[in-house]
């Protein structure tokens, strides 16, 4: 059973990561980043759609996303948060494997970070 994994911890970690990003970048940059990758409750949009929405060239969209990704790569605080998220997910998958005799499986991660079989 995956119920023993603390989903509240996972949710808190994601919120913490988003807070670090949102303190560093303005709303427009974050909206572009979230929409480009379809994360944090945003519908995934193509570069062309974002360019139209923000009335700029596709290279500008790539630039904004790149700035956020570069920040993630260089910022120890956010890398540590993502490392915690990764560890928690691996713990969740190991528990799932242990309880299902390592049978092949698929796990769908919902936007609210719950895991369903």
N, CA, C and O of each residue as an XYZ file, in Angstrom:
468
protein
N       0.840     -1.208      0.000
C       0.000      0.000      0.000
C       0.870      1.251      0.000
O       1.846      1.354      0.744
N       0.498      2.180     -0.838
C       1.258      3.429     -0.912
C       0.785      4.433      0.118
O       1.284      5.557      0.163
N      -0.166      4.045      0.943
C      -0.760      4.994      1.875
C       0.217      5.500      2.923
O       0.033      6.593      3.459
N       1.265      4.716      3.229
C       2.182      5.147      4.271
C       3.103      6.276      3.806
O       3.735      6.933      4.633
N       3.185      6.509      2.497
C       3.979      7.634      2.010
C       3.250      8.912      2.394
O       2.044      9.033      2.178
N       3.958      9.838      2.947
C       3.337     11.066      3.428
C       3.179     12.069      2.292
O       4.118     12.783      1.939
N       1.974     12.109      1.728
C       1.708     13.016      0.612
C       1.786     14.474      1.035
O       2.091     15.346      0.221
N       1.515     14.739      2.299
C       1.626     16.116      2.783
C       3.073     16.591      2.690
O       3.330     17.745      2.348
N       4.015     15.703      2.994
C       5.436     16.055      2.871
C       5.787     16.371      1.423
O       6.496     17.339      1.148
N       5.288     15.549      0.495
C       5.558     15.769     -0.926
C       4.987     17.120     -1.362
O       5.654     17.891     -2.052
N       3.764     17.395     -0.958
C       3.114     18.656     -1.312
C       3.880     19.848     -0.740
O       4.071     20.858     -1.418
N       4.312     19.720      0.504
C       5.080     20.797      1.138
C       6.394     21.057      0.406
O       6.800     22.205      0.231
N       7.047     19.989     -0.017
C       8.318     20.142     -0.731
C       8.109     20.842     -2.073
O       8.880     21.732     -2.432
N       7.072     20.445     -2.819
C       6.800     21.112     -4.105
C       6.488     22.586     -3.899
O       6.971     23.440     -4.642
N       5.670     22.886     -2.878
C       5.335     24.294     -2.598
C       6.580     25.084     -2.217
O       6.733     26.243     -2.600
N       7.458     24.451     -1.466
C       8.708     25.095     -1.058
C       9.570     25.407     -2.282
O      10.143     26.491     -2.385
N       9.658     24.447     -3.208
C      10.441     24.652     -4.428
C       9.851     25.789     -5.264
O      10.588     26.644     -5.755
N       8.539     25.802     -5.425
C       7.892     26.846     -6.219
C       8.071     28.216     -5.563
O       8.215     29.225     -6.254
N       8.062     28.249     -4.235
C       8.250     29.519     -3.515
C       9.646     30.089     -3.791
O       9.798     31.292     -4.004
N      10.653     29.229     -3.785
C      12.019     29.683     -4.071
C      12.077     30.290     -5.474
O      12.659     31.357     -5.672
N      11.475     29.606     -6.442
C      11.471     30.112     -7.817
C      10.698     31.427     -7.926
O      11.147     32.369     -8.579
N       9.539     31.478     -7.282
C       8.685     32.659     -7.391
C       9.273     33.875     -6.669
O       8.924     35.014     -6.979
N      10.160     33.630     -5.712
C      10.855     34.748     -5.059
C      11.964     35.297     -5.956
O      12.348     36.460     -5.833
N      12.471     34.469     -6.847
C      13.578     34.855     -7.726
C      13.101     35.492     -9.030
O      13.753     36.395     -9.554
N      11.962     35.024     -9.556
C      11.492     35.445    -10.877
C      10.123     36.109    -10.803
O       9.331     35.830     -9.903
N       9.857     36.993    -11.763
C       8.563     37.686    -11.785
C       7.451     36.742    -12.269
O       7.715     35.640    -12.751
N       6.212     37.205    -12.129
C       5.043     36.389    -12.463
C       5.047     35.937    -13.924
O       4.705     34.793    -14.223
N       5.430     36.825    -14.820
C       5.428     36.479    -16.237
C       6.415     35.342    -16.523
O       6.080     34.382    -17.217
N       7.621     35.456    -15.990
C       8.627     34.416    -16.204
C       8.140     33.080    -15.663
O       8.302     32.048    -16.313
N       7.546     33.096    -14.477
C       7.059     31.854    -13.883
C       5.876     31.290    -14.660
O       5.771     30.074    -14.821
N       4.990     32.147    -15.143
C       3.860     31.671    -15.943
C       4.364     31.001    -17.221
O       3.857     29.953    -17.621
N       5.354     31.607    -17.852
C       5.948     31.017    -19.058
C       6.571     29.664    -18.727
O       6.337     28.683    -19.433
N       7.353     29.609    -17.672
C       8.022     28.368    -17.280
C       7.015     27.276    -16.948
O       7.116     26.159    -17.453
N       6.044     27.598    -16.099
C       5.027     26.612    -15.717
C       4.226     26.150    -16.927
O       3.946     24.959    -17.066
N       3.858     27.071    -17.794
C       3.054     26.718    -18.961
C       3.853     25.920    -19.987
O       3.325     24.991    -20.597
N       5.104     26.270    -20.177
C       5.948     25.556    -21.142
C       6.078     24.079    -20.758
O       6.054     23.199    -21.619
N       6.216     23.821    -19.446
C       6.387     22.443    -18.971
C       5.081     21.812    -18.480
O       5.059     20.624    -18.158
N       3.995     22.588    -18.420
C       2.718     22.051    -17.969
C       2.743     21.624    -16.512
O       2.219     20.568    -16.158
N       3.355     22.451    -15.665
C       3.473     22.107    -14.241
C       2.787     23.154    -13.374
O       2.401     24.226    -13.841
N       2.649     22.809    -12.101
C       2.078     23.711    -11.093
C       0.684     24.205    -11.491
O       0.354     25.378    -11.319
N      -0.129     23.284    -12.029
C      -1.508     23.604    -12.369
C      -1.701     24.328    -13.689
O      -2.818     24.734    -14.007
N      -0.649     24.498    -14.456
C      -0.738     25.187    -15.740
C      -0.891     24.181    -16.889
O      -0.281     23.112    -16.883
N      -1.707     24.546    -17.858
C      -1.852     23.741    -19.067
C      -0.555     23.863    -19.875
O      -0.003     24.954    -20.016
N      -0.079     22.732    -20.400
C       1.151     22.752    -21.201
C       0.861     23.468    -22.523
O      -0.067     23.116    -23.251
N       1.676     24.474    -22.806
C       1.543     25.241    -24.043
C       2.824     25.147    -24.854
O       3.918     25.051    -24.298
N       2.679     25.174    -26.158
C       3.824     25.164    -27.053
C       4.484     26.550    -27.048
O       3.864     27.550    -26.688
N       5.731     26.577    -27.450
C       6.480     27.829    -27.536
C       5.700     28.856    -28.364
O       5.616     30.025    -27.988
N       5.135     28.419    -29.484
C       4.387     29.302    -30.389
C       3.175     29.933    -29.668
O       2.890     31.117    -29.849
N       2.472     29.135    -28.859
C       1.305     29.631    -28.124
C       1.722     30.665    -27.077
O       1.054     31.682    -26.893
N       2.832     30.391    -26.397
C       3.329     31.332    -25.396
C       3.821     32.619    -26.045
O       3.626     33.707    -25.503
N       4.456     32.493    -27.202
C       4.920     33.672    -27.938
C       3.746     34.584    -28.275
O       3.828     35.804    -28.134
N       2.663     33.977    -28.719
C       1.468     34.750    -29.059
C       0.866     35.402    -27.810
O       0.490     36.574    -27.826
N       0.784     34.620    -26.731
C       0.197     35.128    -25.481
C       0.975     36.336    -24.949
O       0.381     37.298    -24.461
N       2.294     36.280    -25.045
C       3.125     37.351    -24.492
C       3.666     38.310    -25.554
O       4.487     39.179    -25.262
N       3.198     38.139    -26.778
C       3.556     39.044    -27.868
C       5.080     39.212    -27.993
O       5.607     40.324    -28.009
N       5.753     38.075    -28.079
C       7.208     38.093    -28.235
C       7.623     36.936    -29.131
O       6.800     36.078    -29.452
N       8.867     36.902    -29.530
C       9.365     35.825    -30.374
C       9.607     34.554    -29.588
O       9.792     34.602    -28.372
N       9.607     33.414    -30.267
C       9.856     32.130    -29.606
C      11.196     32.082    -28.866
O      11.319     31.399    -27.850
N      12.192     32.803    -29.372
C      13.495     32.781    -28.701
C      13.413     33.413    -27.314
O      14.164     33.036    -26.415
N      12.507     34.369    -27.136
C      12.330     35.010    -25.825
C      11.731     34.008    -24.821
O      12.101     34.001    -23.647
N      10.805     33.166    -25.297
C      10.212     32.134    -24.436
C      11.309     31.157    -24.001
O      11.405     30.805    -22.826
N      12.120     30.733    -24.943
C      13.239     29.833    -24.647
C      14.194     30.481    -23.647
O      14.703     29.816    -22.744
N      14.431     31.769    -23.813
C      15.313     32.520    -22.910
C      14.771     32.494    -21.475
O      15.512     32.211    -20.534
N      13.469     32.793    -21.314
C      12.876     32.819    -19.966
C      12.940     31.443    -19.301
O      13.290     31.332    -18.126
N      12.605     30.406    -20.053
C      12.669     29.046    -19.498
C      14.107     28.691    -19.135
O      14.359     28.087    -18.092
N      15.038     29.063    -19.989
C      16.447     28.793    -19.731
C      16.963     29.469    -18.478
O      17.766     28.894    -17.743
N      16.502     30.701    -18.228
C      16.922     31.408    -17.012
C      16.488     30.643    -15.770
O      17.262     30.509    -14.823
N      15.250     30.136    -15.766
C      14.746     29.390    -14.609
C      15.530     28.087    -14.453
O      15.934     27.737    -13.344
N      15.744     27.374    -15.548
C      16.489     26.114    -15.481
C      17.925     26.337    -15.002
O      18.449     25.548    -14.215
N      18.548     27.394    -15.469
C      19.919     27.716    -15.037
C      19.952     28.022    -13.534
O      20.878     27.617    -12.832
N      18.940     28.735    -13.054
C      18.841     29.035    -11.627
C      18.717     27.730    -10.824
O      19.365     27.560     -9.792
N      17.878     26.818    -11.314
C      17.695     25.534    -10.628
C      19.023     24.779    -10.570
O      19.359     24.194     -9.541
N      19.774     24.790    -11.664
C      21.062     24.089    -11.700
C      22.071     24.680    -10.727
O      22.855     23.944    -10.127
N      22.061     26.003    -10.564
C      23.100     26.674     -9.783
C      22.726     26.932     -8.326
O      23.610     27.197     -7.511
N      21.443     26.861     -7.976
C      20.996     27.222     -6.634
C      20.943     25.987     -5.737
O      20.122     25.094     -5.949
N      21.815     25.941     -4.741
C      21.893     24.780     -3.846
C      20.589     24.552     -3.090
O      20.177     23.406     -2.910
N      19.937     25.614     -2.648
C      18.715     25.472     -1.859
C      17.636     24.714     -2.644
O      17.017     23.788     -2.120
N      17.420     25.107     -3.886
C      16.369     24.442     -4.663
C      16.799     23.044     -5.110
O      15.964     22.144     -5.200
N      18.076     22.853     -5.388
C      18.560     21.508     -5.724
C      18.349     20.558     -4.550
O      17.985     19.399     -4.750
N      18.574     21.040     -3.322
C      18.362     20.211     -2.131
C      16.887     19.835     -1.982
O      16.570     18.710     -1.594
N      15.990     20.766     -2.286
C      14.551     20.483     -2.212
C      14.192     19.411     -3.243
O      13.490     18.451     -2.925
N      14.678     19.578     -4.488
C      14.397     18.580     -5.520
C      15.008     17.226     -5.170
O      14.444     16.189     -5.520
N      16.131     17.220     -4.496
C      16.739     15.975     -4.052
C      15.839     15.275     -3.030
O      15.682     14.054     -3.069
N      15.253     16.047     -2.122
C      14.311     15.481     -1.141
C      13.084     14.900     -1.845
O      12.610     13.824     -1.483
N      12.569     15.614     -2.852
C      11.418     15.126     -3.618
C      11.783     13.804     -4.301
O      11.008     12.848     -4.278
N      12.962     13.765     -4.903
C      13.434     12.556     -5.570
C      13.540     11.386     -4.593
O      13.108     10.274     -4.898
N      14.112     11.640     -3.428
C      14.253     10.581     -2.412
C      12.891     10.050     -1.981
O      12.711      8.841     -1.839
N      11.937     10.948     -1.773
C      10.603     10.546     -1.350
C       9.911      9.715     -2.433
O       9.229      8.737     -2.128
N      10.087     10.107     -3.695
C       9.493      9.343     -4.795
C      10.114      7.953     -4.893
O       9.404      6.973     -5.118
N      11.435      7.857     -4.726
C      12.090      6.550     -4.766
C      11.626      5.668     -3.612
O      11.441      4.463     -3.778
N      11.439      6.273     -2.449
C      10.926      5.543     -1.293
C       9.526      5.000     -1.604
O       9.209      3.856     -1.280
N       8.711      5.823     -2.226
C       7.352      5.448     -2.601
C       7.379      4.273     -3.590
O       6.646      3.299     -3.415
N       8.221      4.363     -4.624
C       8.294      3.311     -5.630
C       8.852      2.009     -5.057
O       8.403      0.925     -5.427
N       9.833      2.114     -4.153
C      10.383      0.913     -3.523
C       9.309      0.224     -2.694
O       9.175     -0.999     -2.742
N       8.549      0.997     -1.937
C       7.478      0.420     -1.125
C       6.447     -0.256     -2.024
O       5.945     -1.333     -1.705
N       6.141      0.382     -3.141
C       5.182     -0.195     -4.085
C       5.720     -1.529     -4.625
O       4.994     -2.523     -4.667
N       6.991     -1.545     -5.036
C       7.598     -2.782     -5.543
C       7.600     -3.880     -4.484
O       7.280     -5.032     -4.776
N       7.961     -3.519     -3.255
C       8.011     -4.495     -2.169
C       6.641     -5.115     -1.920
O       6.543     -6.303     -1.614
N       5.600     -4.327     -2.047
C       4.245     -4.804     -1.779
C       3.593     -5.491     -2.974
O       2.523     -6.084     -2.835
N       4.218     -5.420     -4.136
C       3.649     -6.023     -5.338
C       4.612     -7.016     -5.980
O       4.542     -7.277     -7.181
N       5.506     -7.561     -5.171
C       6.451     -8.581     -5.631
C       7.203     -8.178     -6.892
O       7.470     -9.008     -7.762
N       7.537     -6.905     -6.980
C       8.310     -6.371     -8.108
C       7.676     -6.614     -9.478
O       8.374     -6.667    -10.490
N       6.349     -6.761     -9.501
C       5.657     -6.919    -10.784
C       5.732     -5.611    -11.560
O       5.762     -4.539    -10.956
N       5.762     -5.682    -12.908
C       5.762     -4.442    -13.698
C       4.528     -3.610    -13.362
O       3.447     -4.150    -13.132
N       4.697     -2.324    -13.337
C       3.584     -1.462    -12.969
C       3.772     -0.079    -13.564
O       4.851      0.296    -14.023
N       2.690      0.649    -13.537
C       2.715      2.031    -13.963
C       2.091      2.848    -12.849
O       1.089      2.449    -12.256
N       2.685      3.986    -12.573
C       2.132      4.873    -11.551
C       1.886      6.212    -12.203
O       2.772      6.773    -12.848
N       0.684      6.724    -12.034
C       0.327      8.027    -12.593
C       0.439      9.064    -11.485
O      -0.194      8.933    -10.437
N       1.237     10.084    -11.715
C       1.376     11.163    -10.753
C       0.371     12.249    -11.132
O       0.445     12.825    -12.217
N      -0.565     12.519    -10.230
C      -1.558     13.560    -10.481
C      -0.956     14.916    -10.166
O       0.097     15.015     -9.537
N      -1.646     15.963    -10.616
C      -1.145     17.315    -10.351
C      -1.060     17.620     -8.861
O      -0.204     18.394     -8.433
N      -1.953     17.007     -8.059
C      -1.924     17.294     -6.622
C      -0.922     16.408     -5.901
O      -0.934     16.346     -4.671
N      -0.072     15.734     -6.620
C       1.033     14.902     -6.167
C       0.606     13.595     -5.511
O       1.452     12.899     -4.949
N      -0.668     13.238     -5.560
C      -1.084     11.929     -5.061
C      -0.665     10.894     -6.073
O      -0.516     11.187     -7.259
N      -0.475      9.667     -5.592
C      -0.087      8.584     -6.472
C      -1.229      7.572     -6.459
O      -1.729      7.205     -5.396
N      -1.638      7.124     -7.644
C      -2.672      6.104     -7.709
C      -2.157      4.918     -8.489
O      -1.325      5.060     -9.386
N      -2.652      3.754     -8.144
C      -2.242      2.539     -8.845
C      -3.047      2.404    -10.107
O      -2.864      1.444    -10.856
